[in-house]
Amino acid sequence: MNKKMGIVVLVLSLLAALEPLSIDLYLPAFTDIADSLQVSLSEVQISLSIFLAGFALG
């Protein structure tokens, strides 16, 4: 039973680290994403808001 608890703690720790890591990778690329998709920065910012809302609901 102790080994299962360790796995659960590991998985929960990785999930907790996922959001800050993904935001840190995503924010510096805002202008590149906007240029690549030929959209405005405000439209790229909406995608970040949707990501945060989805992560909060999850």
PQR file of N, CA, C, O and H, with PARSE charges and radii, in Angstrom:
ATOM      1  N   MET A   1       0.821  -1.201   0.000 -0.4000 1.5000
ATOM      2  CA  MET A   1       0.000   0.000   0.000 -0.0000 2.0000
ATOM      3  C   MET A   1       0.862   1.261   0.000  0.5500 1.7000
ATOM      4  O   MET A   1       0.463   2.276  -0.571 -0.5500 1.4000
ATOM      5  N   ASN A   2       2.015   1.214   0.620 -0.4000 1.5000
ATOM      6  CA  ASN A   2       2.898   2.366   0.706 -0.0000 2.0000
ATOM      7  C   ASN A   2       3.467   2.732  -0.668  0.5500 1.7000
ATOM      8  O   ASN A   2       3.660   3.909  -0.971 -0.5500 1.4000
ATOM      9  H   ASN A   2       2.339   0.389   1.084  0.4000 1.0000
ATOM     10  N   LYS A   3       3.736   1.711  -1.500 -0.4000 1.5000
ATOM     11  CA  LYS A   3       4.262   1.963  -2.838 -0.0000 2.0000
ATOM     12  C   LYS A   3       3.218   2.668  -3.704  0.5500 1.7000
ATOM     13  O   LYS A   3       3.562   3.551  -4.490 -0.5500 1.4000
ATOM     14  H   LYS A   3       3.579   0.754  -1.253  0.4000 1.0000
ATOM     15  N   LYS A   4       1.955   2.288  -3.569 -0.4000 1.5000
ATOM     16  CA  LYS A   4       0.879   2.936  -4.324 -0.0000 2.0000
ATOM     17  C   LYS A   4       0.728   4.399  -3.922  0.5500 1.7000
ATOM     18  O   LYS A   4       0.464   5.255  -4.767 -0.5500 1.4000
ATOM     19  H   LYS A   4       1.675   1.571  -2.931  0.4000 1.0000
ATOM     20  N   MET A   5       0.892   4.682  -2.650 -0.4000 1.5000
ATOM     21  CA  MET A   5       0.789   6.063  -2.179 -0.0000 2.0000
ATOM     22  C   MET A   5       1.913   6.912  -2.746  0.5500 1.7000
ATOM     23  O   MET A   5       1.705   8.080  -3.074 -0.5500 1.4000
ATOM     24  H   MET A   5       1.106   3.987  -1.964  0.4000 1.0000
ATOM     25  N   GLY A   6       3.099   6.338  -2.865 -0.4000 1.5000
ATOM     26  CA  GLY A   6       4.223   7.049  -3.452 -0.0000 2.0000
ATOM     27  C   GLY A   6       3.979   7.372  -4.918  0.5500 1.7000
ATOM     28  O   GLY A   6       4.345   8.452  -5.383 -0.5500 1.4000
ATOM     29  H   GLY A   6       3.268   5.389  -2.600  0.4000 1.0000
ATOM     30  N   ILE A   7       3.363   6.448  -5.650 -0.4000 1.5000
ATOM     31  CA  ILE A   7       3.046   6.685  -7.055 -0.0000 2.0000
ATOM     32  C   ILE A   7       2.007   7.788  -7.187  0.5500 1.7000
ATOM     33  O   ILE A   7       2.110   8.642  -8.068 -0.5500 1.4000
ATOM     34  H   ILE A   7       3.066   5.571  -5.272  0.4000 1.0000
ATOM     35  N   VAL A   8       1.012   7.771  -6.318 -0.4000 1.5000
ATOM     36  CA  VAL A   8      -0.023   8.810  -6.343 -0.0000 2.0000
ATOM     37  C   VAL A   8       0.583  10.178  -6.069  0.5500 1.7000
ATOM     38  O   VAL A   8       0.253  11.152  -6.746 -0.5500 1.4000
ATOM     39  H   VAL A   8       0.929   7.077  -5.603  0.4000 1.0000
ATOM     40  N   VAL A   9       1.454  10.255  -5.095 -0.4000 1.5000
ATOM     41  CA  VAL A   9       2.118  11.522  -4.769 -0.0000 2.0000
ATOM     42  C   VAL A   9       2.963  11.991  -5.948  0.5500 1.7000
ATOM     43  O   VAL A   9       2.975  13.184  -6.253 -0.5500 1.4000
ATOM     44  H   VAL A   9       1.722   9.464  -4.545  0.4000 1.0000
ATOM     45  N   LEU A  10       3.663  11.092  -6.609 -0.4000 1.5000
ATOM     46  CA  LEU A  10       4.478  11.440  -7.764 -0.0000 2.0000
ATOM     47  C   LEU A  10       3.629  11.983  -8.917  0.5500 1.7000
ATOM     48  O   LEU A  10       3.977  12.992  -9.530 -0.5500 1.4000
ATOM     49  H   LEU A  10       3.654  10.123  -6.361  0.4000 1.0000
ATOM     50  N   VAL A  11       2.528  11.315  -9.203 -0.4000 1.5000
ATOM     51  CA  VAL A  11       1.644  11.755 -10.287 -0.0000 2.0000
ATOM     52  C   VAL A  11       1.030  13.110  -9.969  0.5500 1.7000
ATOM     53  O   VAL A  11       0.963  13.974 -10.843 -0.5500 1.4000
ATOM     54  H   VAL A  11       2.245  10.495  -8.705  0.4000 1.0000
ATOM     55  N   LEU A  12       0.587  13.309  -8.749 -0.4000 1.5000
ATOM     56  CA  LEU A  12       0.007  14.591  -8.373 -0.0000 2.0000
ATOM     57  C   LEU A  12       1.047  15.712  -8.410  0.5500 1.7000
ATOM     58  O   LEU A  12       0.724  16.845  -8.766 -0.5500 1.4000
ATOM     59  H   LEU A  12       0.642  12.607  -8.039  0.4000 1.0000
ATOM     60  N   SER A  13       2.277  15.406  -8.048 -0.4000 1.5000
ATOM     61  CA  SER A  13       3.346  16.403  -8.116 -0.0000 2.0000
ATOM     62  C   SER A  13       3.629  16.801  -9.560  0.5500 1.7000
ATOM     63  O   SER A  13       3.822  17.980  -9.857 -0.5500 1.4000
ATOM     64  H   SER A  13       2.540  14.486  -7.758  0.4000 1.0000
ATOM     65  N   LEU A  14       3.654  15.826 -10.448 -0.4000 1.5000
ATOM     66  CA  LEU A  14       3.884  16.116 -11.862 -0.0000 2.0000
ATOM     67  C   LEU A  14       2.742  16.937 -12.452  0.5500 1.7000
ATOM     68  O   LEU A  14       2.980  17.835 -13.259 -0.5500 1.4000
ATOM     69  H   LEU A  14       3.498  14.869 -10.207  0.4000 1.0000
ATOM     70  N   LEU A  15       1.518  16.641 -12.063 -0.4000 1.5000
ATOM     71  CA  LEU A  15       0.380  17.420 -12.543 -0.0000 2.0000
ATOM     72  C   LEU A  15       0.420  18.851 -12.023  0.5500 1.7000
ATOM     73  O   LEU A  15       0.050  19.786 -12.732 -0.5500 1.4000
ATOM     74  H   LEU A  15       1.325  15.911 -11.407  0.4000 1.0000
ATOM     75  N   ALA A  16       0.865  19.015 -10.798 -0.4000 1.5000
ATOM     76  CA  ALA A  16       0.966  20.364 -10.237 -0.0000 2.0000
ATOM     77  C   ALA A  16       2.049  21.178 -10.938  0.5500 1.7000
ATOM     78  O   ALA A  16       1.932  22.399 -11.041 -0.5500 1.4000
ATOM     79  H   ALA A  16       1.166  18.255 -10.221  0.4000 1.0000
ATOM     80  N   ALA A  17       3.093  20.523 -11.418 -0.4000 1.5000
ATOM     81  CA  ALA A  17       4.181  21.218 -12.111 -0.0000 2.0000
ATOM     82  C   ALA A  17       3.861  21.471 -13.578  0.5500 1.7000
ATOM     83  O   ALA A  17       4.558  22.250 -14.228 -0.5500 1.4000
ATOM     84  H   ALA A  17       3.188  19.531 -11.334  0.4000 1.0000
ATOM     85  N   LEU A  18       2.839  20.843 -14.106 -0.4000 1.5000
ATOM     86  CA  LEU A  18       2.523  20.956 -15.532 -0.0000 2.0000
ATOM     87  C   LEU A  18       2.077  22.360 -15.928  0.5500 1.7000
ATOM     88  O   LEU A  18       2.514  22.873 -16.958 -0.5500 1.4000
ATOM     89  H   LEU A  18       2.272  20.211 -13.578  0.4000 1.0000
ATOM     90  N   GLU A  19       1.226  22.983 -15.139 -0.4000 1.5000
ATOM     91  CA  GLU A  19       0.715  24.309 -15.493 -0.0000 2.0000
ATOM     92  C   GLU A  19       1.808  25.378 -15.537  0.5500 1.7000
ATOM     93  O   GLU A  19       1.912  26.075 -16.546 -0.5500 1.4000
ATOM     94  H   GLU A  19       0.871  22.566 -14.303  0.4000 1.0000
ATOM     95  N   PRO A  20       2.623  25.542 -14.501 -0.5600 1.5000
ATOM     96  CA  PRO A  20       3.673  26.573 -14.593  0.2800 2.0000
ATOM     97  C   PRO A  20       4.667  26.311 -15.730  0.5500 1.7000
ATOM     98  O   PRO A  20       5.127  27.246 -16.385 -0.5500 1.4000
ATOM     99  N   LEU A  21       4.988  25.051 -15.957 -0.4000 1.5000
ATOM    100  CA  LEU A  21       5.915  24.720 -17.034 -0.0000 2.0000
ATOM    101  C   LEU A  21       5.327  25.074 -18.393  0.5500 1.7000
ATOM    102  O   LEU A  21       6.013  25.663 -19.228 -0.5500 1.4000
ATOM    103  H   LEU A  21       4.614  24.292 -15.425  0.4000 1.0000
ATOM    104  N   SER A  22       4.085  24.729 -18.619 -0.4000 1.5000
ATOM    105  CA  SER A  22       3.476  25.005 -19.917 -0.0000 2.0000
ATOM    106  C   SER A  22       3.311  26.503 -20.151  0.5500 1.7000
ATOM    107  O   SER A  22       3.477  26.970 -21.277 -0.5500 1.4000
ATOM    108  H   SER A  22       3.527  24.251 -17.940  0.4000 1.0000
ATOM    109  N   ILE A  23       2.989  27.260 -19.110 -0.4000 1.5000
ATOM    110  CA  ILE A  23       2.863  28.707 -19.265 -0.0000 2.0000
ATOM    111  C   ILE A  23       4.227  29.334 -19.537  0.5500 1.7000
ATOM    112  O   ILE A  23       4.340  30.237 -20.366 -0.5500 1.4000
ATOM    113  H   ILE A  23       2.855  26.880 -18.194  0.4000 1.0000
ATOM    114  N   ASP A  24       5.262  28.864 -18.847 -0.4000 1.5000
ATOM    115  CA  ASP A  24       6.604  29.405 -19.062 -0.0000 2.0000
ATOM    116  C   ASP A  24       7.116  29.121 -20.469  0.5500 1.7000
ATOM    117  O   ASP A  24       7.904  29.898 -21.007 -0.5500 1.4000
ATOM    118  H   ASP A  24       5.171  28.131 -18.173  0.4000 1.0000
ATOM    119  N   LEU A  25       6.682  28.030 -21.064 -0.4000 1.5000
ATOM    120  CA  LEU A  25       7.071  27.728 -22.433 -0.0000 2.0000
ATOM    121  C   LEU A  25       6.225  28.485 -23.450  0.5500 1.7000
ATOM    122  O   LEU A  25       6.695  28.786 -24.547 -0.5500 1.4000
ATOM    123  H   LEU A  25       6.042  27.398 -20.626  0.4000 1.0000
ATOM    124  N   TYR A  26       5.002  28.789 -23.099 -0.4000 1.5000
ATOM    125  CA  TYR A  26       4.034  29.372 -24.029 -0.0000 2.0000
ATOM    126  C   TYR A  26       4.157  30.893 -24.134  0.5500 1.7000
ATOM    127  O   TYR A  26       4.064  31.442 -25.232 -0.5500 1.4000
ATOM    128  H   TYR A  26       4.620  28.545 -22.208  0.4000 1.0000
ATOM    129  N   LEU A  27       4.362  31.569 -23.026 -0.4000 1.5000
ATOM    130  CA  LEU A  27       4.378  33.033 -23.029 -0.0000 2.0000
ATOM    131  C   LEU A  27       5.471  33.650 -23.907  0.5500 1.7000
ATOM    132  O   LEU A  27       5.174  34.595 -24.639 -0.5500 1.4000
ATOM    133  H   LEU A  27       4.437  31.123 -22.135  0.4000 1.0000
ATOM    134  N   PRO A  28       6.706  33.172 -23.873 -0.5600 1.5000
ATOM    135  CA  PRO A  28       7.723  33.797 -24.734  0.2800 2.0000
ATOM    136  C   PRO A  28       7.456  33.628 -26.230  0.5500 1.7000
ATOM    137  O   PRO A  28       8.012  34.365 -27.045 -0.5500 1.4000
ATOM    138  N   ALA A  29       6.620  32.675 -26.592 -0.4000 1.5000
ATOM    139  CA  ALA A  29       6.352  32.399 -28.003 -0.0000 2.0000
ATOM    140  C   ALA A  29       5.118  33.125 -28.530  0.5500 1.7000
ATOM    141  O   ALA A  29       4.693  32.873 -29.658 -0.5500 1.4000
ATOM    142  H   ALA A  29       6.168  32.076 -25.930  0.4000 1.0000
ATOM    143  N   PHE A  30       4.534  34.022 -27.733 -0.4000 1.5000
ATOM    144  CA  PHE A  30       3.295  34.710 -28.151 -0.0000 2.0000
ATOM    145  C   PHE A  30       3.440  35.374 -29.513  0.5500 1.7000
ATOM    146  O   PHE A  30       2.601  35.169 -30.390 -0.5500 1.4000
ATOM    147  H   PHE A  30       4.878  34.227 -26.817  0.4000 1.0000
ATOM    148  N   THR A  31       4.479  36.157 -29.701 -0.4000 1.5000
ATOM    149  CA  THR A  31       4.619  36.883 -30.968 -0.0000 2.0000
ATOM    150  C   THR A  31       4.874  35.928 -32.126  0.5500 1.7000
ATOM    151  O   THR A  31       4.366  36.140 -33.227 -0.5500 1.4000
ATOM    152  H   THR A  31       5.161  36.324 -28.989  0.4000 1.0000
ATOM    153  N   ASP A  32       5.654  34.880 -31.888 -0.4000 1.5000
ATOM    154  CA  ASP A  32       5.901  33.902 -32.948 -0.0000 2.0000
ATOM    155  C   ASP A  32       4.621  33.162 -33.332  0.5500 1.7000
ATOM    156  O   ASP A  32       4.381  32.892 -34.509 -0.5500 1.4000
ATOM    157  H   ASP A  32       6.066  34.708 -30.994  0.4000 1.0000
ATOM    158  N   ILE A  33       3.810  32.839 -32.338 -0.4000 1.5000
ATOM    159  CA  ILE A  33       2.546  32.164 -32.609 -0.0000 2.0000
ATOM    160  C   ILE A  33       1.624  33.076 -33.403  0.5500 1.7000
ATOM    161  O   ILE A  33       0.997  32.642 -34.369 -0.5500 1.4000
ATOM    162  H   ILE A  33       4.005  33.058 -31.382  0.4000 1.0000
ATOM    163  N   ALA A  34       1.541  34.323 -33.000 -0.4000 1.5000
ATOM    164  CA  ALA A  34       0.682  35.276 -33.709 -0.0000 2.0000
ATOM    165  C   ALA A  34       1.137  35.460 -35.152  0.5500 1.7000
ATOM    166  O   ALA A  34       0.308  35.497 -36.061 -0.5500 1.4000
ATOM    167  H   ALA A  34       2.051  34.675 -32.215  0.4000 1.0000
ATOM    168  N   ASP A  35       2.434  35.574 -35.371 -0.4000 1.5000
ATOM    169  CA  ASP A  35       2.958  35.716 -36.731 -0.0000 2.0000
ATOM    170  C   ASP A  35       2.717  34.460 -37.558  0.5500 1.7000
ATOM    171  O   ASP A  35       2.341  34.538 -38.727 -0.5500 1.4000
ATOM    172  H   ASP A  35       3.108  35.544 -34.632  0.4000 1.0000
ATOM    173  N   SER A  36       2.934  33.319 -36.951 -0.4000 1.5000
ATOM    174  CA  SER A  36       2.787  32.052 -37.660 -0.0000 2.0000
ATOM    175  C   SER A  36       1.340  31.791 -38.073  0.5500 1.7000
ATOM    176  O   SER A  36       1.076  31.309 -39.174 -0.5500 1.4000
ATOM    177  H   SER A  36       3.240  33.255 -36.001  0.4000 1.0000
ATOM    178  N   LEU A  37       0.417  32.112 -37.189 -0.4000 1.5000
ATOM    179  CA  LEU A  37      -0.998  31.877 -37.478 -0.0000 2.0000
ATOM    180  C   LEU A  37      -1.682  33.075 -38.120  0.5500 1.7000
ATOM    181  O   LEU A  37      -2.858  33.007 -38.479 -0.5500 1.4000
ATOM    182  H   LEU A  37       0.631  32.504 -36.294  0.4000 1.0000
ATOM    183  N   GLN A  38      -0.942  34.174 -38.264 -0.4000 1.5000
ATOM    184  CA  GLN A  38      -1.449  35.411 -38.856 -0.0000 2.0000
ATOM    185  C   GLN A  38      -2.697  35.915 -38.125  0.5500 1.7000
ATOM    186  O   GLN A  38      -3.725  36.210 -38.734 -0.5500 1.4000
ATOM    187  H   GLN A  38       0.013  34.229 -37.973  0.4000 1.0000
ATOM    188  N   VAL A  39      -2.569  36.001 -36.810 -0.4000 1.5000
ATOM    189  CA  VAL A  39      -3.638  36.523 -35.958 -0.0000 2.0000
ATOM    190  C   VAL A  39      -3.046  37.612 -35.063  0.5500 1.7000
ATOM    191  O   VAL A  39      -1.828  37.782 -35.006 -0.5500 1.4000
ATOM    192  H   VAL A  39      -1.734  35.761 -36.315  0.4000 1.0000
ATOM    193  N   SER A  40      -3.910  38.343 -34.367 -0.4000 1.5000
ATOM    194  CA  SER A  40      -3.434  39.385 -33.460 -0.0000 2.0000
ATOM    195  C   SER A  40      -3.014  38.772 -32.127  0.5500 1.7000
ATOM    196  O   SER A  40      -3.364  37.637 -31.802 -0.5500 1.4000
ATOM    197  H   SER A  40      -4.899  38.204 -34.412  0.4000 1.0000
ATOM    198  N   LEU A  41      -2.257  39.556 -31.370 -0.4000 1.5000
ATOM    199  CA  LEU A  41      -1.823  39.078 -30.054 -0.0000 2.0000
ATOM    200  C   LEU A  41      -2.998  38.849 -29.113  0.5500 1.7000
ATOM    201  O   LEU A  41      -2.953  37.954 -28.270 -0.5500 1.4000
ATOM    202  H   LEU A  41      -1.974  40.477 -31.634  0.4000 1.0000
ATOM    203  N   SER A  42      -4.039  39.646 -29.250 -0.4000 1.5000
ATOM    204  CA  SER A  42      -5.199  39.465 -28.369 -0.0000 2.0000
ATOM    205  C   SER A  42      -5.871  38.111 -28.601  0.5500 1.7000
ATOM    206  O   SER A  42      -6.408  37.514 -27.668 -0.5500 1.4000
ATOM    207  H   SER A  42      -4.075  40.374 -29.935  0.4000 1.0000
ATOM    208  N   GLU A  43      -5.840  37.633 -29.831 -0.4000 1.5000
ATOM    209  CA  GLU A  43      -6.418  36.313 -30.104 -0.0000 2.0000
ATOM    210  C   GLU A  43      -5.553  35.199 -29.514  0.5500 1.7000
ATOM    211  O   GLU A  43      -6.074  34.171 -29.082 -0.5500 1.4000
ATOM    212  H   GLU A  43      -5.404  38.117 -30.589  0.4000 1.0000
ATOM    213  N   VAL A  44      -4.265  35.396 -29.494 -0.4000 1.5000
ATOM    214  CA  VAL A  44      -3.374  34.416 -28.861 -0.0000 2.0000
ATOM    215  C   VAL A  44      -3.582  34.451 -27.344  0.5500 1.7000
ATOM    216  O   VAL A  44      -3.522  33.411 -26.688 -0.5500 1.4000
ATOM    217  H   VAL A  44      -3.841  36.231 -29.845  0.4000 1.0000
ATOM    218  N   GLN A  45      -3.823  35.633 -26.789 -0.4000 1.5000
ATOM    219  CA  GLN A  45      -4.062  35.746 -25.350 -0.0000 2.0000
ATOM    220  C   GLN A  45      -5.352  35.036 -24.950  0.5500 1.7000
ATOM    221  O   GLN A  45      -5.452  34.513 -23.840 -0.5500 1.4000
ATOM    222  H   GLN A  45      -3.871  36.478 -27.322  0.4000 1.0000
ATOM    223  N   ILE A  46      -6.336  35.013 -25.842 -0.4000 1.5000
ATOM    224  CA  ILE A  46      -7.577  34.289 -25.557 -0.0000 2.0000
ATOM    225  C   ILE A  46      -7.285  32.797 -25.390  0.5500 1.7000
ATOM    226  O   ILE A  46      -7.889  32.131 -24.550 -0.5500 1.4000
ATOM    227  H   ILE A  46      -6.255  35.437 -26.744  0.4000 1.0000
ATOM    228  N   SER A  47      -6.356  32.281 -26.193 -0.4000 1.5000
ATOM    229  CA  SER A  47      -6.023  30.863 -26.056 -0.0000 2.0000
ATOM    230  C   SER A  47      -5.407  30.566 -24.687  0.5500 1.7000
ATOM    231  O   SER A  47      -5.629  29.498 -24.118 -0.5500 1.4000
ATOM    232  H   SER A  47      -5.865  32.823 -26.875  0.4000 1.0000
ATOM    233  N   LEU A  48      -4.635  31.515 -24.168 -0.4000 1.5000
ATOM    234  CA  LEU A  48      -4.073  31.330 -22.831 -0.0000 2.0000
ATOM    235  C   LEU A  48      -5.169  31.361 -21.774  0.5500 1.7000
ATOM    236  O   LEU A  48      -5.139  30.582 -20.821 -0.5500 1.4000
ATOM    237  H   LEU A  48      -4.455  32.383 -24.631  0.4000 1.0000
ATOM    238  N   SER A  49      -6.132  32.258 -21.939 -0.4000 1.5000
ATOM    239  CA  SER A  49      -7.252  32.331 -20.985 -0.0000 2.0000
ATOM    240  C   SER A  49      -8.059  31.027 -21.004  0.5500 1.7000
ATOM    241  O   SER A  49      -8.477  30.528 -19.959 -0.5500 1.4000
ATOM    242  H   SER A  49      -6.156  32.892 -22.713  0.4000 1.0000
ATOM    243  N   ILE A  50      -8.266  30.492 -22.192 -0.4000 1.5000
ATOM    244  CA  ILE A  50      -9.004  29.223 -22.301 -0.0000 2.0000
ATOM    245  C   ILE A  50      -8.218  28.098 -21.647  0.5500 1.7000
ATOM    246  O   ILE A  50      -8.795  27.243 -20.976 -0.5500 1.4000
ATOM    247  H   ILE A  50      -7.927  30.898 -23.041  0.4000 1.0000
ATOM    248  N   PHE A  51      -6.900  28.095 -21.842 -0.4000 1.5000
ATOM    249  CA  PHE A  51      -6.061  27.079 -21.201 -0.0000 2.0000
ATOM    250  C   PHE A  51      -6.180  27.148 -19.687  0.5500 1.7000
ATOM    251  O   PHE A  51      -6.357  26.125 -19.025 -0.5500 1.4000
ATOM    252  H   PHE A  51      -6.432  28.790 -22.387  0.4000 1.0000
ATOM    253  N   LEU A  52      -6.081  28.369 -19.134 -0.4000 1.5000
ATOM    254  CA  LEU A  52      -6.154  28.521 -17.683 -0.0000 2.0000
ATOM    255  C   LEU A  52      -7.527  28.128 -17.144  0.5500 1.7000
ATOM    256  O   LEU A  52      -7.626  27.520 -16.078 -0.5500 1.4000
ATOM    257  H   LEU A  52      -5.936  29.200 -19.672  0.4000 1.0000
ATOM    258  N   ALA A  53      -8.580  28.472 -17.874 -0.4000 1.5000
ATOM    259  CA  ALA A  53      -9.928  28.104 -17.448 -0.0000 2.0000
ATOM    260  C   ALA A  53     -10.094  26.580 -17.481  0.5500 1.7000
ATOM    261  O   ALA A  53     -10.681  25.995 -16.571 -0.5500 1.4000
ATOM    262  H   ALA A  53      -8.500  28.966 -18.740  0.4000 1.0000
ATOM    263  N   GLY A  54      -9.584  25.959 -18.513 -0.4000 1.5000
ATOM    264  CA  GLY A  54      -9.665  24.499 -18.594 -0.0000 2.0000
ATOM    265  C   GLY A  54      -8.851  23.815 -17.513  0.5500 1.7000
ATOM    266  O   GLY A  54      -9.277  22.800 -16.962 -0.5500 1.4000
ATOM    267  H   GLY A  54      -9.108  26.435 -19.253  0.4000 1.0000
ATOM    268  N   PHE A  55      -7.705  24.352 -17.211 -0.4000 1.5000
ATOM    269  CA  PHE A  55      -6.877  23.777 -16.153 -0.0000 2.0000
ATOM    270  C   PHE A  55      -7.555  23.957 -14.796  0.5500 1.7000
ATOM    271  O   PHE A  55      -7.481  23.073 -13.942 -0.5500 1.4000
ATOM    272  H   PHE A  55      -7.360  25.177 -17.659  0.4000 1.0000
ATOM    273  N   ALA A  56      -8.215  25.100 -14.595 -0.4000 1.5000
ATOM    274  CA  ALA A  56      -8.910  25.343 -13.320 -0.0000 2.0000
ATOM    275  C   ALA A  56     -10.092  24.378 -13.160  0.5500 1.7000
ATOM    276  O   ALA A  56     -10.337  23.861 -12.070 -0.5500 1.4000
ATOM    277  H   ALA A  56      -8.275  25.818 -15.288  0.4000 1.0000
ATOM    278  N   LEU A  57     -10.805  24.146 -14.237 -0.4000 1.5000
ATOM    279  CA  LEU A  57     -11.927  23.208 -14.167 -0.0000 2.0000
ATOM    280  C   LEU A  57     -11.455  21.778 -13.959  0.5500 1.7000
ATOM    281  O   LEU A  57     -12.120  20.986 -13.290 -0.5500 1.4000
ATOM    282  H   LEU A  57     -10.606  24.566 -15.123  0.4000 1.0000
ATOM    283  N   GLY A  58     -10.317  21.456 -14.529 -0.4000 1.5000
ATOM    284  CA  GLY A  58      -9.777  20.098 -14.384 -0.0000 2.0000
ATOM    285  C   GLY A  58      -9.283  19.844 -12.989  0.5500 1.7000
ATOM    286  O   GLY A  58      -8.798  18.751 -12.695 -0.5500 1.4000
ATOM    287  H   GLY A  58      -9.777  22.100 -15.072  0.4000 1.0000
TER
END
